[in-house]
Structure formats: structure tokens, C-alpha cells
């Protein structure tokens, strides 16, 4: 059954001017999506007011109560009504919308909140008395005296009571509370010299969800302390200091080592001029910086702060101000990629300390428990004597092997113990003259080698793991993974010096594309040529592929171009071609490296350790896994209860 077109009317539509209440509710839908959005706007106002302490209280995920109190400059009684008017702000004068130095500037937050909830605003500026104004659903009750020492208190109750349909789209109280916590943590990262407290009073029981006291010291020390509070001690221990500049942009912050990676992009925090943002350009650049060190299912962890002149970035893209646009996107992307890669290269062979922690946890046996959860009784002295003095018979056991042959137990040789220790356990110890399960060498002491970061080689276990002794502990190295990384880095250096060799196609492959697709590929033609893929326009919307990377062999040029296009449209950059080339280099490195099962001499093992120390990124293999584990002597002694 055909339905009439709803856009075709028999009567002429009438244009009407919406009333102020409807306008405010529509505007609120853009600014306030959920309780976390309201908290973000109110806390940013507090920071713009110069607050050094911000306290946030919520109830039921922020649906029934949001209270933000600060010790900022406050407002005079005469300013309170104007603060609730749309597009009224003290942060800009309207003459230049690009030169913005504050979080807020649109003048929409407070009137939008007042349009969808019950809002009360109490404030006191220096030299003025405290005053309060209440407004519900855009209806004001007027200004009246109040009691407040200083700063501002904004209280929002019954969010979306004026637009009940919006309540149906909110998530559970727990999910909304988590969203509020995430907002507070991001703003706390941006302002390490400001103290933050988040409380939850749901059910009448007040509890602190998050607290971060104001940090002291210089910028990097304060930021490091704040990140340790928010992201944890492990991130702080495994993070690299970032300080880089390029084309008027300055980037600071901390980025974690590749071996400290996450299973999802949940630990990536990006800020532009102190404003938390979620930008595809910046996240794509972060991914590209770690591209050669992590597998596709792992994600880096970082907190990066980009600073530039306000005229170089447009923050007025969306009312929520979570998206930005750079005047020169290539410079911003290049700064992130080059700055992070330089920091990772300076880290050298360093690997995450969490690797050692996981190793120690694997070494620790699970505590044994008796029935009822009580520890088992300690064996008596008589039982221990029988156990230590027992000797296996030198005859065959009455059983067979899985192959059906008789199982014969051959008693180990016993060597003579010194006279004072003969008898008991000492006399029953087996001889170690038989072949051990691990091959070890006893070279002459080399204290100068032990002083190196990866120490001096002492043994090789299972023909794959090198045991090295350092002045403070020991190092276990995966010889195949480590040498694979060394060969891979050498191949990359050779390719960077000599370029990617390309092979000309006997007959150029012509690929038909749409006009926007062809134009997008031709814009990236110079970058693709550096990787051995040469393309050019072939009339109309066709692209001619004349040369392809020789290392890839025979390829489907059209499929590759379309993969490159998809990545360009999604991330404004393509790593597809580079990924294929480096994947082949990685396979070549794997086949050309020391294989597992090969016995190495002490000199070879020490040479491998020295090469690792001199090669950047040797702390992880080509897939981001660690190539070595370092155990401190104090940790080893703790395993055996010697502390």
C-alpha cells in the first residue's frame, strides 16, 4: 500500500518563531547529552574562574543531583541573572572567535542546564555579598541573599525533568557514574595543579569515588604525579617523557613503552591547549607512531598535550567542544609521530617493568591449604628423616613404559661427602656429573661485562634462553626474538637509506575510480612513491599503476589501491602499503635470525647482549612482546624467603 508523501501538503506551511523555552531545550540537546556532559561544562566553568579546588557531588549517576563547588573568583549579585542568559559570557567579547584561551566561550552551558533541570546558582565575588538565583525549566525565581564564603556553587537537580523523553535514553546509574568519573579524570589530567574530589551520595551514603590533591613542582613532575594517581603506578613507571616542538606546535606528556600496551584504546588521552579532545587525526597519528612496535590487536597508552597559538586551531566545531580542527593538520600529525618515535628510540632496549612483575608472579607457587581452609601441619622430624634418608632400589620397578618395554630405574651415582657431613641427606644427594637439563658455562669473572645494562652471559637454557648476570640481578633473554628484532632494525635502516626498490609493470594496470577517490589518491601519490608504488592520472577518473614495490612480488594493484583509499578516508593517512612491506621485512628477519635450539658460545651470547643495548626498540620483538626479562636480586631473594 502506497503512503502519501508527508512532505507534500495541501496547505502552505506557516513559519513561526519558537518561544525562548523551546529554543533553550533544543540548544540543551546539543550541549547536554547526559549527566557527564553537565559535569564537564560546570567543571570547565570552575577552571575558567581560576579555581584551585573543585568538588563534585552526584547522586544516582547525576540524574537526581549534580553539585559543583569551587573556590574561583565568583560572581557579583548583579551578574547572576545575566549568567543564565543564552550567549552571555565573560570569556570573549565576540570580536575574535579564533583567539580563545578558555574552556568555555559560547555562553550556552548554564541556560541549557536550566532549561532541562532545576538549577540553583550561588556565588560570592571578592568585595561583594553572596547571592543565589534559582531557575526551573527556564523560569527564574529572582536573586536573593545567601551564605557562602567565596567561589561558586552550582546545583542541578532532576536532570531532564522538563524533557522526560531524554531520560529513556540514559544508561544505568552505574554506567552514568562511570562516565562522570571519566570526565573528571580527564580534566584532572589537564590541570595537575588543581585539586579534584568526586563524591557519590546515592542512597544517603556519601562515598568518595575519586580524589586527586593538587600537585607541586614543575610541569612534568606535577603531570607525572597526577598520571600516577589516575592511571596507576605501573603506567608512571613505564612511561617515557615527551617534549617535542614543530612548526609552532609544542607537545608534552608521557607515553608508555610498547611492552606496556593495552587490549583496547582505553588509555589514550589527548589534549589541545589543555582541552580534552577526541580527534581521529590525533588518534591516528598515535597509532602510526607505534605502528612498527605493536601488533594490530594491541594499543598504546599515552597522555599527550599539544599547545599552540589559539589561531592555529579551531575549537568552535561542535557545541560540546570535543572536536578540533588544525590549520595545518599535517604538522600536528607529524609532531606526534616524530616526537613519539624519537622518545621510543631514545628508550633503547628498555622494556616494561610489568614484564618482570608477571614473571615473579608466575614463579610464586599457589598457597596450599588443608581441609577447611587451614594450612597443613608441618611434617615431624621423624618423617623428614625418613624422607631424606630414603634411597631408591637399584632394581627394576614392576611396571612398563608406554611403549611396552620394562621400566628400569638406575640409581644415580653418589659422590663422597666431606667427613663432617657424611650420613643423612648429604650422603643421599645425587651426583651432578650427569648431563644437566640446562647448558651452562663458567667463564672467567668479567665484572666489566656485568656492569652493562644486560650484564654478562652465564648460561643457555633449552638452547633458546640466555641467562645473564648483572650487578643487581639477572636477565633472561629470548635469543630468537631478540636477534629477530636486531635483523629487522638493520633491514629497515637499509631500506630507509636506499629506498624501496620498485619494479615497472610491463603493461600499466588501469583502475577506474570515482572523481573524489582519484583526487584523494593523487594527493597521496608522492608518499606512495616513497614506498615503491608509482601512480599517475590516466584521463578522466582513471588511475594508472606503473610501478609496484619489488619486495611484494606480484600483487593485485586495484585491491591495494582500494585498501589505501579506505584507510585514507578513515584515518586521513594510509599504513596499508607500509604494513605489507614491513611484514615481509619481518618475515625475512625471522628466517635470518638465530633459531631456537641453536647452541651459542659465551662470546656469541655476550655479543648479542651488546647489540641489543646499542639497538633501539630491541626490548620488544616485531610483535610488541618483550625480548628479555630482568629480575632484581632482591626480588629473587624474596621468592626464596631470604628477606
C-alpha positions in Angstrom: 0.0 0.0 0.0 1.4 3.3 -1.1 1.6 6.0 1.6 1.3 9.7 0.8 4.5 11.7 0.9 4.5 13.5 4.3 6.4 16.4 2.7 3.5 17.2 0.3 0.8 19.3 2.0 -2.4 20.7 0.7 -1.9 23.9 2.7 1.0 26.3 2.8 3.2 25.7 5.9 3.5 28.6 8.3 6.8 29.9 9.6 6.7 30.5 13.4 9.2 32.0 15.9 9.8 29.4 18.6 9.5 30.6 22.2 12.5 31.0 24.4 11.8 27.8 26.4 11.7 25.6 23.3 14.9 27.3 21.9 16.7 26.6 25.2 15.6 22.9 25.3 16.8 22.4 21.7 20.1 24.0 22.5 20.4 21.9 25.6 20.1 18.7 23.4 23.4 19.7 21.7 25.3 20.7 24.8 23.9 18.3 27.5 23.7 14.7 26.2 24.0 13.0 29.6 24.9 13.9 33.2 28.6 13.6 32.3 28.2 16.4 29.8 26.7 18.7 32.5 29.5 17.9 34.9 32.1 18.7 32.1 30.5 22.1 31.4 30.3 23.1 35.1 33.8 21.9 36.0 35.2 23.8 33.0 33.5 26.9 34.2 35.1 26.5 37.6 38.5 26.1 36.0 38.0 29.2 33.8 37.2 31.1 37.1 40.7 30.3 38.4 39.7 27.6 40.9 42.4 25.6 42.6 40.0 23.2 44.3 36.9 21.7 42.7 34.4 19.4 44.5 31.8 17.5 42.6 28.9 15.6 44.2 26.4 13.4 42.3 23.5 11.1 43.1 22.0 8.3 41.0 24.6 8.8 38.3 23.9 12.5 38.2 20.3 12.1 37.2 18.9 13.4 40.5 21.8 15.6 41.7 24.9 17.3 40.4 26.7 19.8 42.6 29.9 21.5 41.6 31.6 23.8 44.2 34.8 25.8 43.5 37.0 28.5 45.1 37.2 30.6 42.0 36.7 34.3 41.5 32.9 34.1 41.9 30.2 36.4 40.6 28.5 39.5 41.9 24.7 39.5 42.6 24.1 41.7 39.6 25.8 39.2 37.3 23.8 36.1 38.3 20.7 36.8 36.1 22.9 37.6 33.1 24.9 34.4 33.6 21.7 32.4 32.9 21.0 34.2 29.6 21.9 32.4 26.4 25.2 33.6 24.7 26.2 35.7 27.7 29.8 35.1 28.7 32.7 36.9 30.3 35.4 34.9 28.4 35.3 36.6 24.9 34.0 39.8 23.6 32.8 38.3 20.2 35.4 40.2 18.1 37.7 37.2 17.5 36.3 33.6 17.7 39.7 32.1 17.0 41.7 33.7 19.8 40.2 31.7 22.6 42.2 31.0 25.8 39.4 29.4 28.0 37.5 26.2 28.1 34.1 27.8 27.6 33.2 30.7 25.4 29.7 30.1 23.8 27.6 31.1 26.8 25.3 28.1 26.5 26.0 25.8 29.4 24.1 27.4 32.3 21.0 28.3 30.3 20.9 24.9 28.7 21.1 23.2 32.1 18.4 25.5 33.5 16.1 24.6 30.6 16.2 20.8 31.3 16.6 20.7 35.1 16.2 22.6 38.4 19.2 24.8 38.7 20.4 26.9 41.6 23.5 29.2 41.3 25.1 30.6 44.5 28.2 32.7 44.2 30.3 35.3 46.0 32.9 37.6 44.5 35.6 39.4 46.5 34.1 42.7 47.8 30.5 41.5 47.3 27.9 39.7 49.4 26.9 36.2 48.5 23.7 35.8 46.4 21.6 32.9 45.0 19.3 32.5 42.0 17.1 29.5 41.2 15.6 28.6 37.9 13.5 25.7 36.8 12.6 25.0 33.2 13.8 28.4 32.1 11.6 30.1 34.8 13.6 32.2 37.2 12.8 32.9 40.9 15.0 36.0 41.1 18.1 36.9 43.1 18.2 36.6 46.9 20.9 36.8 49.6 22.8 33.6 50.5 25.6 32.4 52.8 28.9 31.5 51.1 32.5 32.3 52.0 33.7 32.6 48.4 33.7 31.0 45.0 30.6 29.4 43.3 28.3 26.5 43.9 26.1 25.2 41.1 23.5 22.7 42.0 21.5 20.8 39.3 18.6 18.6 40.4 16.3 16.3 38.4 18.1 16.5 35.1 15.8 16.2 32.1 12.7 16.6 34.2 11.5 19.1 31.6 12.3 16.7 28.7 11.3 13.3 30.1 11.9 11.6 26.8 15.6 12.2 27.2 15.6 10.1 30.4 14.7 7.0 28.5 18.0 7.2 26.6 20.2 7.4 29.7 22.0 4.3 30.8 22.1 2.7 34.2 23.2 4.7 37.3 26.5 2.7 37.3 27.3 3.5 33.7 26.4 7.2 34.1 28.6 7.4 37.3 31.5 5.8 35.4 31.1 8.4 32.6 31.1 11.2 35.1 34.3 9.7 36.7 36.0 9.6 33.3 35.2 13.2 32.7 36.6 14.3 36.0 39.8 12.2 35.4 40.4 13.8 32.0 40.0 17.3 33.4 42.2 16.4 36.3 45.0 15.3 33.9 44.7 18.7 32.1 45.0 20.6 35.4 47.5 18.9 37.7 47.9 21.9 39.9 44.2 21.8 40.8 42.7 19.5 43.4 39.6 17.4 42.5 37.2 15.4 44.6 34.2 13.4 43.3 31.6 12.1 45.8 28.5 9.9 45.3 25.6 10.4 47.8 23.2 7.8 46.3 21.0 6.2 48.9 22.1 8.6 51.5 25.6 7.1 51.9 28.3 9.5 50.8 31.5 7.9 49.4 34.5 9.4 47.6 34.8 8.0 44.1 37.9 9.9 43.1 40.3 12.3 44.8 43.4 14.0 43.4 45.2 16.5 45.5 46.9 19.5 43.8 50.4 18.6 42.7 53.5 20.6 43.2 56.9 21.0 41.4 57.5 21.8 37.8 55.1 20.9 35.0 56.5 17.4 34.2 56.8 16.4 37.9 53.2 17.6 38.6 51.9 15.8 35.5 53.8 12.6 36.3 52.3 12.6 39.8 48.8 13.2 38.5 49.1 10.5 35.9 50.3 8.1 38.6 47.2 8.9 40.7 44.8 8.4 37.8 46.4 5.8 35.6 48.3 3.9 38.2 51.9 3.3 39.4 52.6 0.8 36.6 51.9 3.4 33.9 54.1 6.0 35.6 57.0 3.6 35.9 56.8 2.6 32.3 56.1 5.9 30.7 58.5 8.0 28.6 58.7 11.7 29.0 57.6 13.5 25.8 58.8 17.0 24.9 58.9 18.0 21.2 58.2 21.0 19.1 57.5 21.6 15.4 56.1 24.4 13.2 54.7 26.4 16.2 53.3 23.3 17.9 54.6 22.0 21.2 53.9 18.5 22.6 54.4 17.4 26.1 53.2 14.4 28.2 54.0 10.8 28.8 53.8 7.7 26.5 54.2 4.1 27.6 56.7 1.7 26.3 55.4 -0.7 23.6 55.7 -3.7 26.0 53.2 -1.8 28.3 50.3 -2.0 25.8 46.5 -2.5 26.3 44.0 -4.7 24.6 41.8 -1.7 23.7 42.3 2.1 23.2 41.2 2.9 26.7 44.4 4.5 27.9 44.8 7.2 25.2 44.3 10.8 26.4 44.8 13.7 24.0 44.6 17.4 24.9 44.8 20.5 22.7 45.6 23.7 24.6 44.5 21.9 27.8 41.2 20.8 26.4 40.4 17.1 26.3 39.6 16.1 22.8 38.6 13.0 20.8 40.1 13.6 17.3 40.6 11.0 14.6 43.6 12.8 13.2 45.4 12.7 16.6 44.5 9.1 17.5 45.5 8.0 14.0 48.9 9.7 14.5 49.3 8.0 17.9 48.6 4.6 16.2 51.0 5.4 13.4 53.8 6.2 15.9 53.5 2.7 17.5 52.7 1.0 14.2 56.1 -0.8 14.0 56.1 -1.9 17.6 52.7 -3.4 18.3 50.5 -6.0 16.7 47.1 -4.9 15.4 45.3 -6.2 18.5 47.4 -4.1 20.9 47.0 -0.4 21.6 49.5 2.1 23.1 48.9 4.0 26.3 49.7 7.8 26.4 48.7 11.2 27.7 49.7 13.9 25.2 49.3 17.6 25.4 49.5 19.8 22.3 50.0 23.5 22.8 49.8 26.1 20.1 48.6 29.6 19.4 44.7 29.7 19.6 44.6 31.0 16.0 46.2 27.7 14.8 43.3 25.5 15.9 39.5 25.9 15.7 37.7 24.7 18.8 34.3 26.0 17.7 33.5 23.0 15.6 30.8 21.5 17.9 28.9 22.8 20.9 30.5 20.1 23.1 33.9 21.4 22.0 35.3 17.8 21.9 36.4 18.1 18.3 39.1 20.5 16.9 40.5 21.4 13.5 44.0 22.4 12.9 45.0 25.0 10.4 47.9 22.6 9.4 46.8 19.1 10.1 50.0 17.6 8.6 52.2 19.5 11.1 50.1 18.2 14.1 50.2 14.6 12.9 53.9 14.8 12.1 54.7 16.2 15.5 53.0 13.3 17.3 54.6 10.6 15.0 58.2 12.1 15.1 58.1 13.1 18.8 56.9 9.6 19.9 59.3 7.7 17.7 62.2 9.8 18.9 61.3 9.1 22.5 60.9 5.4 21.8 64.3 5.3 20.0 66.0 7.1 23.0 64.5 4.4 25.3 66.8 1.9 23.5 66.4 -1.7 24.7 64.3 -0.7 27.7 61.3 -3.0 28.4 58.3 -2.6 30.7 58.8 -3.4 34.4 55.4 -5.2 34.3 57.2 -8.0 32.5 59.3 -8.7 35.5 56.3 -8.5 37.8 54.4 -11.0 35.7 57.4 -13.3 35.8 57.7 -13.1 39.5 54.0 -13.9 39.9 54.4 -16.9 37.7 57.3 -18.1 39.9 55.3 -17.9 43.1 53.5 -21.1 44.0 49.9 -21.0 44.9 49.5 -21.3 48.7 48.5 -24.9 49.7 45.6 -25.3 52.1 44.3 -28.2 54.0 40.7 -29.2 54.6 38.5 -26.3 55.8 41.0 -23.7 54.5 43.6 -24.3 57.3 47.3 -24.7 56.4 48.6 -28.3 56.5 50.5 -29.5 59.5 54.3 -29.3 59.4 55.9 -32.7 59.0 57.5 -34.2 62.1 61.3 -34.6 62.4 60.9 -38.4 62.0 59.0 -38.0 58.8 61.7 -35.6 57.4 64.4 -38.1 58.4 62.7 -40.9 56.6 62.2 -38.8 53.5 65.8 -37.5 53.3 67.4 -40.9 54.1 65.3 -42.9 51.6 67.2 -44.5 48.8 65.7 -45.8 45.6 66.3 -49.5 44.9 68.7 -50.4 42.2 66.3 -53.0 40.6 63.6 -52.6 38.0 60.2 -51.4 39.1 57.3 -53.7 38.4 55.9 -51.6 35.6 56.4 -50.9 31.9 56.9 -47.8 29.7 54.1 -46.6 27.3 55.9 -48.5 24.6 55.6 -51.8 26.5 59.3 -52.1 27.5 60.3 -52.7 31.1 60.9 -49.5 33.1 64.3 -49.7 34.7 65.4 -47.2 37.4 69.1 -46.6 37.5 70.2 -45.2 40.8 72.3 -42.1 40.4 75.9 -42.1 41.4 76.7 -40.7 44.8 79.9 -38.7 45.4 81.8 -38.8 48.7 80.7 -36.0 51.0 83.2 -34.3 53.4 83.7 -36.2 56.6 81.8 -33.8 58.8 78.7 -34.0 56.6 78.6 -37.8 55.9 75.3 -39.5 56.7 71.7 -38.4 56.4 70.6 -36.1 53.5 74.2 -35.2 52.4 75.1 -38.8 51.6 71.9 -39.4 49.6 72.4 -36.4 47.2 72.7 -37.4 43.5 75.8 -36.5 41.6 75.7 -33.6 39.2 78.2 -35.1 36.9 75.5 -36.3 34.6 74.3 -34.1 31.8 72.1 -31.3 33.2 68.9 -30.1 31.6 70.5 -26.7 31.0 73.9 -26.0 29.5 76.0 -23.6 31.5 79.5 -22.2 31.2 81.8 -20.9 33.9 83.9 -18.3 32.2 86.4 -16.2 34.0 84.8 -13.4 36.1 84.1 -10.3 33.9 82.9 -7.5 36.2 83.1 -5.0 33.3 80.5 -7.1 31.4 78.2 -7.3 34.4 78.2 -3.5 34.6 76.4 -3.4 31.3 72.6 -3.0 31.4 72.1 -6.6 30.2 75.0 -8.0 32.1 77.3 -10.9 31.2 76.1 -14.2 29.8 76.3 -17.1 32.2 74.2 -19.9 30.7 71.9 -21.0 27.9 68.7 -22.8 28.9 66.9 -25.1 26.4 69.0 -23.7 23.6 66.8 -20.7 23.4 67.1 -18.6 26.6 70.2 -16.8 27.6 70.8 -16.2 31.3 72.9 -13.2 32.1 74.2 -11.8 35.4 74.1 -8.1 36.2 75.4 -6.2 39.1 71.9 -6.0 40.6 70.3 -9.3 39.5 69.8 -11.4 36.4 68.4 -11.1 32.8 66.6 -13.8 30.8 66.8 -13.2 27.0 64.8 -14.9 24.3 67.7 -15.3 21.8 65.5 -15.8 18.7 63.1 -12.9 19.4 66.0 -10.6 20.3 68.0 -11.4 17.2 64.9 -11.2 15.0 64.4 -7.6 16.2 68.1 -6.7 15.6 67.9 -8.1 12.0 64.6 -6.3 11.4 66.0 -2.9 12.5 69.0 -3.5 10.2 66.8 -4.2 7.2 64.7 -1.1 8.0 67.8 1.1 8.1 69.0 -0.3 4.8 65.6 0.4 3.2 65.5 3.9 4.6 69.0 4.6 3.2 68.5 3.0 -0.2 64.7 3.5 -0.6 62.1 0.9 -1.5 63.0 -0.8 -4.8 60.2 -0.8 -7.3 59.5 -2.9 -10.4 57.9 -1.5 -13.5 54.9 -3.2 -14.9 55.2 -4.3 -18.5 51.6 -3.2 -19.0 50.4 -0.5 -16.6 47.3 -1.5 -14.6 44.4 0.9 -15.1 42.0 1.3 -12.2 38.7 3.1 -12.6 37.6 5.2 -9.6 35.2 8.0 -8.8 36.3 11.6 -9.1 36.8 12.1 -5.3 38.7 8.8 -4.9 41.0 9.5 -7.8 41.7 13.0 -6.5 42.4 11.6 -3.0 44.9 9.1 -4.3 46.7 11.6 -6.5 47.1 13.8 -3.4 49.0 10.9 -1.7 50.9 9.9 -4.8 54.2 11.4 -3.6 54.1 9.5 -0.3 53.1 6.3 -2.1 56.1 6.7 -4.5 58.4 6.7 -1.5 57.1 3.2 -0.7 57.6 2.0 -4.3 54.1 2.4 -5.6 54.0 4.8 -8.5 50.7 6.0 -9.8 49.5 8.8 -12.2 46.3 10.1 -13.7 45.2 8.4 -16.9 42.4 10.6 -18.1 39.0 11.1 -16.6 38.8 9.3 -13.2 41.2 6.5 -14.1 44.5 5.9 -12.3 47.4 4.1 -13.9 49.7 2.0 -11.7 53.1 1.9 -13.4 55.4 0.5 -10.7 54.9 -1.6 -7.6 57.2 -2.4 -4.6 59.5 -5.2 -5.8 59.6 -6.8 -2.4 55.9 -7.6 -2.6 56.2 -9.6 -5.8 53.0 -9.9 -7.9 50.1 -8.1 -6.3 46.6 -7.0 -7.1 47.1 -3.3 -7.7 43.4 -2.4 -7.7 42.7 -4.2 -4.4 45.7 -2.4 -2.9 44.6 1.0 -4.1 41.1 0.5 -2.7 42.6 -0.6 0.7 44.7 2.5 0.7 41.7 4.6 -0.1 39.6 3.1 2.7 42.4 4.0 5.2 42.9 7.5 3.8 39.1 8.2 4.2 39.0 6.7 7.7 42.3 8.0 9.3 43.4 10.6 6.8 46.6 8.5 6.4 47.4 5.1 5.0 49.7 2.5 6.5 48.5 -0.4 4.4 51.4 -0.4 1.9 54.0 0.2 4.6 52.4 -2.6 6.7 52.8 -5.1 3.8 56.4 -4.1 3.1 57.4 -4.2 6.8 55.6 -7.5 7.3 57.8 -9.0 4.6 60.9 -7.5 6.2 59.8 -9.0 9.5 59.5 -12.5 7.9 62.9 -12.1 6.3 64.3 -11.1 9.7 62.7 -14.1 11.3 64.3 -16.5 8.8 67.7 -14.7 9.1 67.9 -14.7 12.9 69.3 -17.1 15.4 67.0 -20.0 15.5 65.6 -21.6 18.7 67.5 -24.7 19.5 70.9 -23.4 18.4 73.7 -23.7 21.0 75.6 -20.4 21.4 79.1 -19.9 22.8 79.6 -17.4 25.6 81.2 -14.9 23.3 78.2 -15.1 20.9 75.8 -14.6 23.7 77.6 -11.6 25.0 77.8 -10.1 21.5 74.0 -10.5 21.2 73.6 -8.7 24.5 75.8 -5.8 23.4 74.0 -5.4 20.1 70.7 -5.3 22.0 72.0 -2.5 24.2 73.1 -0.5 21.1 69.9 -1.0 19.0 66.7 1.0 19.6 63.5 -0.9 20.2 65.3 -4.2 21.0 63.3 -4.5 24.2 60.4 -5.9 22.2 60.1 -8.3 19.3 58.4 -7.4 16.0 55.0 -8.1 17.6 55.5 -6.0 20.7 56.3 -8.9 23.0 59.3 -8.5 25.4 62.6 -9.9 24.3 64.0 -10.1 27.8 63.0 -10.2 31.4 65.1 -8.5 34.2 64.8 -9.8 37.7 66.4 -7.9 40.6 68.4 -9.8 43.2 66.1 -8.5 45.9 63.1 -10.0 44.1 64.8 -13.3 43.6 65.7 -13.5 47.3 62.1 -12.6 48.2 60.9 -15.6 46.2 63.0 -17.9 48.5 62.1 -16.1 51.7 65.6 -14.8 52.2 64.4 -11.3 53.2 
